Amino acid sequence: MRWLWLAAVLALCLPGRVLAASAQEGCAPRVLSVQAARAVDDARPAQGWEDVTLPDVWTQRWPGHGGAVWYRIDWERGCAGAAPSGDPVGLGIDGMSMAGEVYAGGGLLWRDASLAEPLSRSWNTPRWWLLPAAGVHEGVNTVWVRVVGVAALSPGLGHVRIGPAAQVGQAQAARQWRQRTVYVFSAGLSAAVGCLFGVVWCLRRAERAFGWYALMSLAWTVYLFTLLATSPWPFGGTLALSRLNIVAFVLYVLCFCLFTWRFGGQHLPRLERVLRWLALLAAAAVLLAPQDAAAPVFLAAWLGFVAVFFANCLQFQWHAWRPRPGGRDVQHMLLALCWLVFVVVGVHDLLLVMQHWRAEQSWSSVAGPVTTVVMALLLGGRLAGSMRRIERFNHELEESVAHARAELAQALAREHAQALDNAKLQERMQIAHDLHDGLGGSLVRGMALLEQAREPLSNARVLSLLKVLRDDLRQVIDHGSSAGAAAPATPVQWAAPLRHRFTRILDEMGVASEWRIAPRWREGGERPSALQCLGLTRLVEEALSNIIKHSQALQVRVECAQPLPGVFAVRVEDDGVGFDVQAVQCAGLSVGMRSMAARAERMGATFKVESGLGGTAVSVVLLLPEAARTAA
């Protein structure tokens, strides 16, 4: 930092010292007088000349005058009586507000691109030329400068230096560095940093400080652009670009304050609202002010927000350095130091602005880029800290997820064990139902045969009954493997084993049986699966077993039909004594009814029992897969 300041000071002081050394020799070109006169037309005025001191702002002498002013600069080449020197003579001008033209040696030396609205902007552009040797003579020489300006924008002429070409060139190079190059570098750096942190804010919307800093940097870039512009394009007039200059400065100060408060964690909602309204009013006043009132409006808006700028910098010193229970924040203290530098530089440059034409002595031209780099490092450090916190949070989150995953695995293991136990219990209940409906029915039929027999059964007949029981037991055991079996080809094939087993025992009991079985499945319709056929078999077996045990019926009817393509209905009726269905269900004593209802539910069928004095009817309606999908 120190070497930057030293280099800047040397760059400024060296040309002046060279000129001073030459002046001490007593024979260097020197300016004798500077005079100014208001221009009535393009011609040089013959009268009305007044002595002035450069740099000059003519509104201090002629308030409200806008248009053109001629400056006459008389100079002599060297000492009286000294031998003429053949060294070229240079002419340097630090700036003309806003545009101008230069005459020397009786002819035009240089002219701005536009001397009428929209005017060229040469107020912050140092230039130098070699004076034509043919037009330079011994004694008094004259340089004429015509300046065209706007009364509201401090019109006038900057420093003028006449001397040896090499020395004038060095001095103007230093002015070019301080008045143009540093500002160009600062504008480019601000734009790059603003875009960078604008992208960061777009990716991390919660970090509002980055967004306000990006807007602040971009507003400062626009402000510097208005200082560096040599043409008011794309605006149609000189005053329009100056309006943009003030509005950009107001926006810069607004974003500067909001960034400071967001970065420092300050919550000042009322003050923010007041500041935003002030910025809006100031911008509106600047944009809408008529040309005659532009100068005081511009000055009031600019000075007002300069005061806001200083006030914000000073209040943040108190916020950053005051003692607090948790200790001071290092980042806040570093930002406070940056803002303290801003205060010192701002006060210095404010005094220069009040004196006019002191841009080459501005500290902000050098301090701006350095402070921008420091701010970028500070915000980069904050971003790095946030990333470290995010990484630490991610690590903790990974550990929490691993712990939760382990707990979830244990819970799933427990649930799996419980599911296995439930499956075993359901399998046992299903086996119990199968034993009851299948083997139990066979036992009931066997017992009925033994009770109805008029004489003892032969060994062969008893062996046949035992084989039936064995087959039923084997069917219960093989229930799981039957899931892969094929469904019967026709309803008759499905009902045939049932009809064979029960018709004989019903005949021996003197019970007439009627079997109404559909001859085939409906064309194009779905068929019940093997498991569904087995479940229906168990239901019919249990219904017929209940008739044999309890009904005292004389007639039984079994119907199996497909009334619709996707529906298979089974109905078992008898003309027995009947029973109270609701009472039996509430008592919960009928294992058979519960078993039939459970089977129907597992198959997705509708189970219904109707009973009264005229007999009992058990009906099962099974929706086949296609019908089930349509109903869903």
FENBEL-V232428 format. One record per residue. PHI is phi in degrees with one decimal (NA if undefined). PSI is psi in radians with two decimals (NA if undefined). Layout:
phi:PHI psi:PSI
phi:PHI psi:PSI
//
This chain:
phi:NA psi:-0.72
phi:-65.9 psi:-0.69
phi:-68.3 psi:-0.50
phi:-64.5 psi:-0.80
phi:-63.1 psi:-0.72
phi:-63.5 psi:-0.74
phi:-64.1 psi:-0.71
phi:-63.9 psi:-0.74
phi:-63.7 psi:-0.76
phi:-63.2 psi:-0.69
phi:-62.6 psi:-0.59
phi:-78.5 psi:-0.68
phi:-83.5 psi:-0.50
phi:-60.4 psi:-0.88
phi:-60.6 psi:-0.71
phi:-61.1 psi:-0.68
phi:-70.3 psi:-0.59
phi:-64.9 psi:-0.79
phi:-62.1 psi:-0.68
phi:-64.2 psi:-0.68
phi:-63.6 psi:-0.70
phi:-66.5 psi:-0.65
phi:-64.5 psi:-0.57
phi:-66.4 psi:-0.43
phi:-68.1 psi:-0.37
phi:86.8 psi:-0.05
phi:-123.9 psi:0.26
phi:-81.6 psi:2.69
phi:-58.7 psi:2.48
phi:-144.8 psi:2.62
phi:-81.9 psi:2.30
phi:-93.8 psi:-0.75
phi:-159.8 psi:2.73
phi:-130.6 psi:2.22
phi:-129.6 psi:2.71
phi:-135.6 psi:2.60
phi:-149.8 psi:2.47
phi:-70.0 psi:2.42
phi:-90.1 psi:2.28
phi:-87.0 psi:-0.71
phi:-140.7 psi:-2.88
phi:-68.7 psi:-0.32
phi:-74.9 psi:2.71
phi:-71.5 psi:2.34
phi:-69.1 psi:2.54
phi:-89.3 psi:-0.31
phi:-145.4 psi:3.08
phi:85.8 psi:0.30
phi:-78.4 psi:2.41
phi:-131.0 psi:2.47
phi:-69.1 psi:2.38
phi:-133.6 psi:2.88
phi:-117.4 psi:2.28
phi:-89.6 psi:2.51
phi:-71.9 psi:2.66
phi:-127.6 psi:2.36
phi:-117.1 psi:1.92
phi:-73.1 psi:-0.28
phi:-69.1 psi:-0.30
phi:-72.1 psi:-0.39
phi:-104.5 psi:-0.65
phi:-124.2 psi:1.38
phi:-57.5 psi:2.41
phi:78.4 psi:-0.01
phi:-79.2 psi:2.16
phi:-128.3 psi:2.53
phi:135.0 psi:-2.22
phi:-120.9 psi:2.60
phi:-138.4 psi:2.38
phi:-96.7 psi:2.42
phi:-117.2 psi:2.34
phi:-114.9 psi:2.14
phi:-118.4 psi:1.93
phi:-94.9 psi:2.40
phi:-150.0 psi:2.79
phi:-124.8 psi:2.68
phi:-75.7 psi:-0.70
phi:-161.7 psi:-2.85
phi:-72.2 psi:2.60
phi:-66.8 psi:2.32
phi:82.6 psi:-0.09
phi:-81.4 psi:2.73
phi:-65.8 psi:2.41
phi:-63.5 psi:2.50
phi:-103.9 psi:2.47
phi:-93.2 psi:0.06
phi:-69.1 psi:2.45
phi:-66.5 psi:2.62
phi:-108.3 psi:2.35
phi:-108.0 psi:2.62
phi:-122.6 psi:2.17
phi:-123.7 psi:2.39
phi:-129.0 psi:2.24
phi:-73.7 psi:-0.40
phi:170.2 psi:2.74
phi:-133.7 psi:2.23
phi:-107.5 psi:1.91
phi:-103.4 psi:-0.64
phi:-135.0 psi:2.90
phi:-169.2 psi:-3.11
phi:-144.5 psi:2.65
phi:-124.8 psi:2.32
phi:-121.0 psi:2.39
phi:-151.5 psi:2.54
phi:64.2 psi:0.46
phi:84.7 psi:0.04
phi:-140.2 psi:3.01
phi:-73.0 psi:2.21
phi:-96.4 psi:-0.68
phi:-163.8 psi:2.66
phi:-147.7 psi:2.48
phi:-65.8 psi:2.82
phi:-65.4 psi:-0.57
phi:-142.4 psi:2.12
phi:-106.7 psi:0.20
phi:-133.0 psi:2.78
phi:-58.8 psi:2.33
phi:-77.7 psi:2.20
phi:-71.9 psi:2.59
phi:-65.3 psi:2.75
phi:-115.7 psi:1.67
phi:-110.1 psi:0.21
phi:-68.4 psi:-0.46
phi:-121.4 psi:0.56
phi:-125.1 psi:1.79
phi:-73.6 psi:2.48
phi:-140.1 psi:2.73
phi:-147.3 psi:2.69
phi:-140.5 psi:2.76
phi:-88.1 psi:2.20
phi:-72.1 psi:2.37
phi:-61.1 psi:2.27
phi:-61.2 psi:-0.58
phi:-67.4 psi:-0.45
phi:-93.2 psi:-0.04
phi:-101.9 psi:2.21
phi:-134.2 psi:2.95
phi:-69.5 psi:2.58
phi:95.7 psi:-2.61
phi:-86.2 psi:2.23
phi:-115.1 psi:2.78
phi:-130.5 psi:2.39
phi:-115.3 psi:2.24
phi:-106.7 psi:2.31
phi:-128.3 psi:2.15
phi:-106.1 psi:2.13
phi:-115.0 psi:2.33
phi:-115.0 psi:2.21
phi:-145.0 psi:3.10
phi:-111.8 psi:2.33
phi:-59.8 psi:-0.56
phi:-77.1 psi:-0.14
phi:-120.5 psi:0.68
phi:49.5 psi:1.13
phi:-73.1 psi:2.62
phi:162.1 psi:-2.88
phi:-125.6 psi:2.43
phi:-85.1 psi:-2.92
phi:-59.1 psi:2.52
phi:-125.7 psi:2.32
phi:-130.2 psi:2.37
phi:-126.5 psi:2.24
phi:-176.6 psi:-2.96
phi:-55.2 psi:2.44
phi:-56.9 psi:-0.73
phi:-62.5 psi:-0.76
phi:-69.6 psi:-0.72
phi:-63.8 psi:-0.69
phi:-62.1 psi:-0.73
phi:-63.6 psi:-0.78
phi:-62.9 psi:-0.75
phi:-69.7 psi:-0.54
phi:-63.3 psi:-0.71
phi:-64.5 psi:-0.72
phi:-64.1 psi:-0.69
phi:-60.1 psi:-0.70
phi:-64.6 psi:-0.81
phi:-77.8 psi:-0.57
phi:-93.6 psi:-0.34
phi:-128.9 psi:-1.03
phi:-60.8 psi:-0.80
phi:-63.8 psi:-0.66
phi:-68.2 psi:-0.67
phi:-62.1 psi:-0.78
phi:-62.5 psi:-0.74
phi:-65.0 psi:-0.70
phi:-65.1 psi:-0.77
phi:-63.1 psi:-0.73
phi:-65.6 psi:-0.75
phi:-63.0 psi:-0.73
phi:-63.7 psi:-0.75
phi:-64.7 psi:-0.79
phi:-66.1 psi:-0.70
phi:-62.0 psi:-0.77
phi:-65.3 psi:-0.69
phi:-61.1 psi:-0.89
phi:-75.9 psi:-0.36
phi:-65.5 psi:-0.71
phi:-64.9 psi:-0.72
phi:-60.2 psi:-0.74
phi:-66.4 psi:-0.65
phi:-62.3 psi:-0.59
phi:-82.1 psi:-0.47
phi:-131.9 psi:1.42
phi:-63.2 psi:-0.42
phi:-67.3 psi:-0.46
phi:-84.2 psi:1.35
phi:-68.3 psi:-0.42
phi:-60.4 psi:-0.64
phi:-66.7 psi:-0.68
phi:-63.8 psi:-0.78
phi:-68.3 psi:-0.60
phi:-66.9 psi:-0.66
phi:-62.6 psi:-0.79
phi:-64.0 psi:-0.69
phi:-60.5 psi:-0.79
phi:-65.3 psi:-0.71
phi:-69.4 psi:-0.64
phi:-64.2 psi:-0.70
phi:-65.5 psi:-0.62
phi:-63.0 psi:-0.77
phi:-63.5 psi:-0.72
phi:-60.9 psi:-0.79
phi:-67.0 psi:-0.59
phi:-60.2 psi:-0.70
phi:-68.0 psi:-0.45
phi:-77.7 psi:-0.53
phi:-93.1 psi:-0.30
phi:-62.1 psi:2.34
phi:-100.4 psi:0.02
phi:-147.1 psi:2.53
phi:-76.4 psi:0.02
phi:-55.5 psi:2.41
phi:-92.2 psi:0.26
phi:-86.3 psi:2.71
phi:-85.5 psi:-0.11
phi:-150.8 psi:2.84
phi:-64.9 psi:-0.69
phi:-66.1 psi:-0.54
phi:-63.8 psi:-0.72
phi:-68.0 psi:-0.58
phi:-68.3 psi:-0.60
phi:-61.4 psi:-0.77
phi:-60.8 psi:-0.64
phi:-59.2 psi:-0.82
phi:-69.6 psi:-0.74
phi:-63.2 psi:-0.72
phi:-62.2 psi:-0.67
phi:-67.3 psi:-0.72
phi:-61.6 psi:-0.78
phi:-64.1 psi:-0.66
phi:-61.1 psi:-0.81
phi:-65.7 psi:-0.70
phi:-59.0 psi:-0.88
phi:-66.0 psi:-0.60
phi:-60.0 psi:-0.81
phi:-66.6 psi:-0.78
phi:-66.0 psi:-0.67
phi:-62.3 psi:-0.76
phi:-59.4 psi:-0.78
phi:-69.7 psi:-0.66
phi:-69.0 psi:-0.74
phi:-66.3 psi:-0.68
phi:-84.5 psi:-0.02
phi:68.8 psi:0.50
phi:-91.0 psi:2.33
phi:-110.3 psi:1.76
phi:-129.3 psi:1.19
phi:-62.1 psi:-0.72
phi:-66.8 psi:-0.77
phi:-63.5 psi:-0.64
phi:-63.1 psi:-0.77
phi:-62.8 psi:-0.74
phi:-62.7 psi:-0.77
phi:-65.0 psi:-0.69
phi:-65.2 psi:-0.72
phi:-65.0 psi:-0.70
phi:-62.0 psi:-0.75
phi:-63.3 psi:-0.72
phi:-64.6 psi:-0.76
phi:-65.9 psi:-0.73
phi:-63.7 psi:-0.76
phi:-63.5 psi:-0.74
phi:-63.3 psi:-0.74
phi:-63.2 psi:-0.73
phi:-66.2 psi:-0.73
phi:-73.5 psi:-0.51
phi:-103.4 psi:-0.10
phi:-64.6 psi:2.34
phi:-68.3 psi:2.82
phi:-61.7 psi:-0.62
phi:-66.5 psi:-0.55
phi:-101.7 psi:0.13
phi:-64.7 psi:-0.73
phi:-59.3 psi:-0.93
phi:-66.1 psi:-0.59
phi:-66.7 psi:-0.80
phi:-59.4 psi:-0.78
phi:-65.3 psi:-0.72
phi:-65.1 psi:-0.77
phi:-64.4 psi:-0.75
phi:-66.7 psi:-0.86
phi:-66.0 psi:-0.65
phi:-60.3 psi:-0.78
phi:-82.1 psi:-0.34
phi:-63.7 psi:-0.72
phi:-63.8 psi:-0.72
phi:-61.6 psi:-0.72
phi:-59.1 psi:-0.87
phi:-64.3 psi:-0.71
phi:-62.4 psi:-0.71
phi:-66.1 psi:-0.75
phi:-61.1 psi:-0.71
phi:-73.2 psi:-0.69
phi:-66.1 psi:-0.53
phi:-72.0 psi:-0.43
phi:-60.9 psi:-0.78
phi:-64.2 psi:-0.73
phi:-64.1 psi:-0.69
phi:-79.4 psi:-0.60
phi:-100.1 psi:-0.19
phi:-68.0 psi:2.54
phi:-66.7 psi:2.56
phi:-147.8 psi:2.74
phi:-57.9 psi:-0.71
phi:-84.3 psi:0.03
phi:89.4 psi:2.80
phi:-75.3 psi:2.59
phi:-87.8 psi:2.22
phi:-62.7 psi:-0.72
phi:-63.8 psi:-0.65
phi:-64.8 psi:-0.69
phi:-66.8 psi:-0.69
phi:-64.5 psi:-0.72
phi:-64.9 psi:-0.66
phi:-62.5 psi:-0.66
phi:-64.4 psi:-0.72
phi:-60.9 psi:-0.76
phi:-68.0 psi:-0.53
phi:-65.5 psi:-0.68
phi:-62.5 psi:-0.70
phi:-59.7 psi:-0.68
phi:-64.2 psi:-0.82
phi:-62.9 psi:-0.84
phi:-64.0 psi:-0.72
phi:-63.8 psi:-0.75
phi:-63.0 psi:-0.77
phi:-60.5 psi:-0.83
phi:-70.6 psi:-0.52
phi:-64.6 psi:-0.72
phi:-64.8 psi:-0.62
phi:-66.4 psi:-0.72
phi:-62.4 psi:-0.66
phi:-65.4 psi:-0.43
phi:-89.3 psi:-0.19
phi:67.2 psi:2.56
phi:52.3 psi:0.85
phi:-126.3 psi:0.51
phi:-60.6 psi:-0.57
phi:-70.5 psi:-0.26
phi:-99.9 psi:0.11
phi:-68.9 psi:2.35
phi:-82.4 psi:-0.44
phi:-65.9 psi:-0.46
phi:-62.8 psi:-0.55
phi:-95.3 psi:-0.71
phi:-70.8 psi:-0.49
phi:-58.7 psi:-0.97
phi:-61.5 psi:-0.70
phi:-63.7 psi:-0.79
phi:-65.4 psi:-0.63
phi:-62.0 psi:-0.74
phi:-63.3 psi:-0.76
phi:-62.5 psi:-0.75
phi:-64.2 psi:-0.69
phi:-63.2 psi:-0.72
phi:-64.7 psi:-0.69
phi:-65.2 psi:-0.81
phi:-68.4 psi:-0.60
phi:-63.4 psi:-0.70
phi:-63.0 psi:-0.69
phi:-65.4 psi:-0.70
phi:-64.4 psi:-0.71
phi:-62.6 psi:-0.71
phi:-61.6 psi:-0.72
phi:-63.1 psi:-0.70
phi:-64.9 psi:-0.67
phi:-64.1 psi:-0.72
phi:-63.6 psi:-0.67
phi:-65.1 psi:-0.74
phi:-62.5 psi:-0.72
phi:-64.4 psi:-0.71
phi:-63.5 psi:-0.72
phi:-62.5 psi:-0.69
phi:-63.8 psi:-0.79
phi:-63.8 psi:-0.65
phi:-65.2 psi:-0.70
phi:-61.8 psi:-0.74
phi:-63.6 psi:-0.74
phi:-63.8 psi:-0.71
phi:-64.5 psi:-0.72
phi:-62.5 psi:-0.75
phi:-63.9 psi:-0.77
phi:-64.5 psi:-0.63
phi:-64.6 psi:-0.71
phi:-63.2 psi:-0.76
phi:-63.7 psi:-0.69
phi:-65.1 psi:-0.68
phi:-62.0 psi:-0.73
phi:-63.7 psi:-0.74
phi:-64.0 psi:-0.70
phi:-65.0 psi:-0.66
phi:-62.4 psi:-0.75
phi:-63.4 psi:-0.76
phi:-63.7 psi:-0.64
phi:-64.2 psi:-0.74
phi:-63.0 psi:-0.74
phi:-64.0 psi:-0.68
phi:-63.6 psi:-0.68
phi:-62.6 psi:-0.77
phi:-61.6 psi:-0.77
phi:-62.8 psi:-0.71
phi:-62.7 psi:-0.72
phi:-62.9 psi:-0.73
phi:-64.2 psi:-0.75
phi:-64.1 psi:-0.66
phi:-64.5 psi:-0.69
phi:-64.3 psi:-0.73
phi:-63.7 psi:-0.69
phi:-64.7 psi:-0.72
phi:-62.5 psi:-0.70
phi:-63.0 psi:-0.72
phi:-65.0 psi:-0.70
phi:-64.8 psi:-0.72
phi:-63.5 psi:-0.71
phi:-66.8 psi:-0.83
phi:-75.8 psi:-0.67
phi:-89.0 psi:-1.19
phi:-66.1 psi:-0.67
phi:-62.0 psi:-0.71
phi:-63.0 psi:-0.71
phi:-64.4 psi:-0.69
phi:-63.7 psi:-0.71
phi:-62.9 psi:-0.76
phi:-62.7 psi:-0.73
phi:-63.2 psi:-0.76
phi:-63.1 psi:-0.67
phi:-65.2 psi:-0.69
phi:-62.9 psi:-0.74
phi:-64.8 psi:-0.69
phi:-71.9 psi:-0.60
phi:-86.3 psi:-0.26
phi:-66.0 psi:2.35
phi:-81.1 psi:-0.28
phi:-145.1 psi:2.79
phi:-57.0 psi:2.45
phi:-74.5 psi:2.59
phi:-71.7 psi:2.86
phi:-59.8 psi:-0.68
phi:-63.8 psi:-0.68
phi:-68.7 psi:-0.72
phi:-62.9 psi:-0.74
phi:-61.0 psi:-0.66
phi:-63.1 psi:-0.73
phi:-62.3 psi:-0.73
phi:-64.4 psi:-0.64
phi:-64.7 psi:-0.67
phi:-60.7 psi:-0.75
phi:-62.4 psi:-0.71
phi:-62.6 psi:-0.74
phi:-63.8 psi:-0.70
phi:-64.3 psi:-0.70
phi:-64.0 psi:-0.73
phi:-63.6 psi:-0.65
phi:-64.0 psi:-0.69
phi:-63.2 psi:-0.76
phi:-66.0 psi:-0.68
phi:-86.9 psi:0.25
phi:-57.8 psi:-0.72
phi:-63.5 psi:-0.73
phi:-72.3 psi:-0.33
phi:-71.2 psi:-0.21
phi:-63.0 psi:-0.49
phi:-90.6 psi:0.01
phi:-75.4 psi:2.81
phi:-84.1 psi:2.57
phi:-72.0 psi:2.66
phi:-58.1 psi:2.62
phi:-71.5 psi:-0.53
phi:-141.2 psi:2.80
phi:-60.3 psi:-0.54
phi:-63.5 psi:-0.75
phi:-63.7 psi:-0.64
phi:-66.2 psi:-0.73
phi:-83.6 psi:-0.25
phi:-57.3 psi:-0.85
phi:-60.6 psi:-0.70
phi:-62.7 psi:-0.80
phi:-62.2 psi:-0.70
phi:-64.6 psi:-0.74
phi:-74.3 psi:-0.69
phi:-90.6 psi:-0.46
phi:-62.3 psi:-0.70
phi:-64.2 psi:-0.82
phi:-69.2 psi:-0.62
phi:-65.7 psi:-0.68
phi:-63.2 psi:-0.75
phi:-66.0 psi:-0.47
phi:-85.9 psi:-0.06
phi:78.9 psi:0.43
phi:-105.8 psi:2.12
phi:-75.9 psi:2.40
phi:-124.0 psi:2.49
phi:-130.5 psi:2.20
phi:-116.9 psi:2.01
phi:-110.7 psi:1.69
phi:-114.4 psi:2.28
phi:-60.5 psi:2.35
phi:-68.1 psi:-0.50
phi:-155.8 psi:2.87
phi:-72.8 psi:2.68
phi:-63.7 psi:2.51
phi:-66.7 psi:2.29
phi:76.3 psi:-0.01
phi:-95.0 psi:2.90
phi:-77.6 psi:2.73
phi:-113.6 psi:2.68
phi:-70.0 psi:2.61
phi:-75.5 psi:3.01
phi:-61.1 psi:-0.70
phi:-67.3 psi:-0.67
phi:-66.3 psi:-0.68
phi:-62.5 psi:-0.71
phi:-64.8 psi:-0.73
phi:-63.3 psi:-0.71
phi:-64.8 psi:-0.65
phi:-60.4 psi:-0.78
phi:-64.6 psi:-0.67
phi:-63.4 psi:-0.81
phi:-65.5 psi:-0.71
phi:-58.1 psi:-0.79
phi:-66.5 psi:-0.68
phi:-63.9 psi:-0.77
phi:-68.6 psi:-0.62
phi:-64.5 psi:-0.69
phi:-64.6 psi:-0.63
phi:-63.5 psi:-0.77
phi:-63.6 psi:-0.70
phi:-79.8 psi:-0.69
phi:-121.1 psi:-0.42
phi:-82.0 psi:-0.49
phi:56.5 psi:0.62
phi:-79.4 psi:2.75
phi:-108.8 psi:-0.26
phi:-146.9 psi:2.41
phi:-129.8 psi:2.45
phi:-130.3 psi:2.28
phi:-120.0 psi:2.17
phi:-121.8 psi:2.32
phi:-132.5 psi:2.09
phi:-151.8 psi:2.87
phi:-116.6 psi:1.50
phi:-63.9 psi:-0.49
phi:-131.7 psi:2.81
phi:-58.3 psi:-0.62
phi:-106.2 psi:0.35
phi:-129.5 psi:2.33
phi:-123.3 psi:2.09
phi:-116.2 psi:2.39
phi:-125.7 psi:2.32
phi:-137.4 psi:2.29
phi:-120.9 psi:2.11
phi:-123.6 psi:2.63
phi:-142.5 psi:2.89
phi:-110.8 psi:0.64
phi:-80.0 psi:-2.82
phi:-74.8 psi:-0.39
phi:74.7 psi:3.13
phi:-160.7 psi:2.94
phi:-85.0 psi:1.80
phi:-61.4 psi:-0.80
phi:-64.9 psi:-0.70
phi:-65.0 psi:-0.73
phi:-65.4 psi:-0.72
phi:-66.2 psi:-0.68
phi:-69.0 psi:-0.62
phi:-71.2 psi:-0.49
phi:69.8 psi:0.50
phi:-95.8 psi:-0.26
phi:-91.3 psi:1.79
phi:-66.4 psi:-0.64
phi:-63.5 psi:-0.80
phi:-63.2 psi:-0.73
phi:-62.9 psi:-0.71
phi:-64.0 psi:-0.78
phi:-63.2 psi:-0.76
phi:-61.4 psi:-0.71
phi:-65.0 psi:-0.72
phi:-63.3 psi:-0.79
phi:-60.2 psi:-0.70
phi:-64.6 psi:-0.73
phi:-64.3 psi:-0.58
phi:-80.8 psi:-0.22
phi:80.0 psi:0.47
phi:-103.8 psi:2.85
phi:-98.4 psi:2.19
phi:-113.3 psi:2.34
phi:-145.0 psi:2.39
phi:-122.9 psi:2.21
phi:-124.2 psi:2.28
phi:-147.0 psi:2.57
phi:-166.6 psi:-2.84
phi:-65.4 psi:-0.47
phi:-86.5 psi:-0.02
phi:130.5 psi:-2.95
phi:-131.0 psi:2.51
phi:-132.1 psi:2.20
phi:-112.5 psi:2.15
phi:-126.1 psi:2.46
phi:-130.4 psi:2.19
phi:-116.9 psi:2.04
phi:-108.3 psi:2.14
phi:-84.2 psi:2.09
phi:-74.6 psi:2.87
phi:-50.4 psi:-0.78
phi:-65.6 psi:-0.76
phi:-67.1 psi:-0.63
phi:-64.0 psi:-0.70
phi:-67.0 psi:-0.65
phi:-67.2 psi:-0.71
phi:-65.5 psi:-0.62
phi:-68.7 psi:NA
//
